[in-house]
């Protein structure tokens, strides 16, 4: 009697696991198809961007040849304006370097004044 109950429970569990397995297989297949489509879209976007940047480089080269002074001034201005956007780590690193350089200058000034006193 107990063995029959256990057998029924195992069969029911086995059936549930089979259902879960088949459901997971269909979802995996769907996800793989979606992934393949998204990969194609991203590849297409990459090709488009590469083409755009290639054209931009060509235009910049043409402008640099035709108007070198104006191009040099424009690129200088854009570098000063744009710069790289800092995140909190860059700010922290810059502050630490500034503190270290200030401490070094203070330390060298102290040693210089001590030597002068002697």
KOLZAFI-497332 format. One record per residue (C-alpha): residue in three letters; x negated, y negated, z. Coordinates in pm, whole numbers. Example, Ala and Ser with C-alpha at 12.3 -4.5 7.8 and 13.67 -1.06 7.14 Angstrom:
! KOLZAFI-497332
NODE|resn|xx|yy|zz
NODE|Ala|-1230|450|780
NODE|Ser|-1367|106|714
This chain:
! KOLZAFI-497332
NODE|resn|xx|yy|zz
NODE|Unk|0|0|0
NODE|Unk|-275|-250|95
NODE|Unk|-477|-142|-206
NODE|Unk|-182|-215|-439
NODE|Unk|-144|-564|-290
NODE|Unk|-516|-631|-338
NODE|Unk|-498|-497|-695
NODE|Unk|-205|-726|-774
NODE|Unk|-386|-1025|-624
NODE|Unk|-701|-949|-825
NODE|Unk|-499|-907|-1144
NODE|Unk|-321|-1237|-1082
NODE|Unk|-652|-1411|-1008
NODE|Unk|-806|-1259|-1320
NODE|Unk|-512|-1382|-1530
NODE|Unk|-543|-1733|-1383
NODE|Unk|-917|-1740|-1455
NODE|Unk|-852|-1625|-1812
NODE|Unk|-603|-1909|-1857
NODE|Unk|-846|-2163|-1714
NODE|Unk|-1121|-2030|-1937
NODE|Unk|-911|-2057|-2255
NODE|Unk|-790|-2405|-2159
NODE|Unk|-1149|-2514|-2094
NODE|Unk|-1257|-2372|-2429
NODE|Unk|-991|-2571|-2618
NODE|Unk|-1078|-2889|-2429
NODE|Unk|-1447|-2837|-2497
NODE|Unk|-1376|-2790|-2867
NODE|Unk|-1169|-3111|-2875
NODE|Unk|-1440|-3299|-2686
NODE|Unk|-1705|-3175|-2929
NODE|Unk|-1500|-3296|-3224
NODE|Unk|-1449|-3635|-3061
NODE|Unk|-1821|-3655|-2983
NODE|Unk|-1909|-3575|-3342
NODE|Unk|-1678|-3853|-3468
NODE|Unk|-1819|-4103|-3219
NODE|Unk|-2174|-4008|-3315
NODE|Unk|-2093|-4076|-3681
NODE|Unk|-1949|-4416|-3590
NODE|Unk|-2257|-4505|-3384
NODE|Unk|-2489|-4389|-3665
NODE|Unk|-2296|-4607|-3911
NODE|Unk|-2321|-4904|-3676
NODE|Unk|-2694|-4845|-3639
NODE|Unk|-2743|-4846|-4016
NODE|Unk|-2537|-5165|-4045
NODE|Unk|-2741|-5336|-3773
NODE|Unk|-3070|-5227|-3929
NODE|Unk|-2954|-5374|-4261
NODE|Unk|-2848|-5699|-4092
NODE|Unk|-3179|-5736|-3907
NODE|Unk|-3370|-5660|-4226
NODE|Unk|-3179|-5938|-4404
NODE|Unk|-3240|-6177|-4113
NODE|Unk|-3614|-6103|-4127
NODE|Unk|-3611|-6169|-4503
NODE|Unk|-3429|-6499|-4456
NODE|Unk|-3668|-6602|-4177
NODE|Unk|-3963|-6518|-4401
NODE|Unk|-3818|-6722|-4686
NODE|Unk|-3755|-7018|-4457
NODE|Unk|-4105|-6992|-4310
NODE|Unk|-4253|-7005|-4661
NODE|Unk|-4033|-7286|-4791
NODE|Unk|-4033|-7510|-4480
NODE|Unk|-4321|-7406|-4250
NODE|Unk|-4319|-7714|-4025
NODE|Unk|-3945|-7714|-3966
NODE|Unk|-3944|-7336|-3913
NODE|Unk|-4227|-7358|-3661
NODE|Unk|-4044|-7631|-3470
NODE|Unk|-3713|-7441|-3478
NODE|Unk|-3869|-7117|-3354
NODE|Unk|-4053|-7305|-3080
NODE|Unk|-3728|-7470|-2968
NODE|Unk|-3535|-7143|-2974
NODE|Unk|-3802|-6966|-2768
NODE|Unk|-3787|-7237|-2504
NODE|Unk|-3406|-7236|-2494
NODE|Unk|-3333|-6866|-2513
NODE|Unk|-3612|-6702|-2318
NODE|Unk|-3544|-6370|-2155
NODE|Unk|-3257|-6354|-1913
NODE|Unk|-3386|-6261|-1569
NODE|Unk|-3221|-6011|-1345
NODE|Unk|-3262|-6001|-968
NODE|Unk|-3573|-5784|-992
NODE|Unk|-3750|-6031|-1222
NODE|Unk|-3661|-6315|-987
NODE|Unk|-3787|-6116|-688
NODE|Unk|-4116|-6032|-863
NODE|Unk|-4168|-6396|-966
NODE|Unk|-4101|-6514|-609
NODE|Unk|-4342|-6256|-465
NODE|Unk|-4615|-6361|-708
NODE|Unk|-4555|-6726|-623
NODE|Unk|-4579|-6650|-248
NODE|Unk|-4898|-6450|-301
NODE|Unk|-5061|-6726|-505
NODE|Unk|-4960|-6984|-242
NODE|Unk|-5103|-6768|35
NODE|Unk|-5425|-6721|-159
NODE|Unk|-5462|-7094|-218
NODE|Unk|-5389|-7163|150
NODE|Unk|-5641|-6900|256
NODE|Unk|-5907|-7036|24
NODE|Unk|-5835|-7392|147
NODE|Unk|-5871|-7273|509
NODE|Unk|-6201|-7100|442
NODE|Unk|-6323|-7407|256
NODE|Unk|-6232|-7636|546
NODE|Unk|-6397|-7398|795
NODE|Unk|-6717|-7398|591
NODE|Unk|-6708|-7778|574
NODE|Unk|-6674|-7800|951
NODE|Unk|-6977|-7581|1007
